[in-house]
């Protein structure tokens, strides 16, 4: 009887766990960028519940490929964005929020 109870408990826990993972709600889905090649290389959640994104863009009048940094609010709307001319072949691999609320690339 004890073995059956343990098996039943494990099955119930597994079903509950799978339900949370398999049926998690999509909060939002959006597309960002312009009419040319754009690529996000780092996305991090920020202290305010939004996201900071860094990557590359060839849109927006960019040179070969510019570094593109933009901030999203918790609903996925762009709060601000900035491009930095990059013509040396260096790139951006990550971005992090600093303790003072700024960002380091």
N, C-alpha and C positions, 0 to 999 in steps of 0.2 A: 504493500500500500504506500509506503514511504517513497519508493522508487517512482511510482506512478505520479505521486504528488509533485516530486521534484521535476520530473519530465514535463508535466503539465505547466508548472510554473515557468520553466525555461522556454517552452513554446509560447506562452502568453507574453513573456518579456521580449522574445525575438519578434513577434508580430507587432508589438507596440513600437519597438525600435525601428523596424523596417517601415512602418507606417509613417513615422516622423521623417525618415530620410526620403522615402519614395514619393511622398506627397507634400513635400515642403512647398510653400507658396512662393511664386515668383513675385518679388517686390516691384521690379521694373526692368524694362529692357529697352535700351536706346542705342542708336548708332551715332558715332562722333566722327568728325573729320570733314574734309572737303572733297573735291573732285579728283584728286590725285592720290598717290600712295601715302597712307598714314598708318603708323604702327605704335601701339602702346607696349612698352617694355617693362613698366613697373606700375602697379596699382596698389595703393595702401589705404586702409581706412584711417580717417583722421579723428582727432579728439571730439569734434562736433558731430560725429556720425556720418559725415560725408566721405569723400574719397579724393585723394590727390593722384594724378596720373602723369606719367612722364613717358616720352617716346620720341618718335620722329614724324615729320610731315614733309611732304613735297607740295602740299596745297598752300593756300593763303599767300601766294607770291614767293614761296620759299626758293632758296638756292638749290643746290644738289639735294641736300636733306637738312632741314633745320631741326633743332631740338624743340619739342613742343611740350609744355607743361600746362595742365589745366586742373582746376578745382571743381569738384561736383558737390552739390548739396546732397542731403540724404534721399532726395527724390530723383537724383540723377541729372538734375539741371546744371548746366555750366554756370558757375559763379564768376569765374574769371579764367583767362587763358593768356599765355605769353609764348612767343616763339623767340628762339635765340639762333642767330645765324651760325651755322656749323659747316665749315668747308675744309676741315683738316682731316676728316675721316675718324675723328674721335667720336664717341657716342655716349649715350646715357644708358646705364644698366639698372639703376635703381634710384628711388627717391624716398625720403623719410621725413616725417614731421619732427621738428626739434622741440625741446622742452619749452622754449619761449613762444611756440606757435608758428614759427617759420618753417622753412623746408630746406633740406640739403639734397643736392643731386649728386 
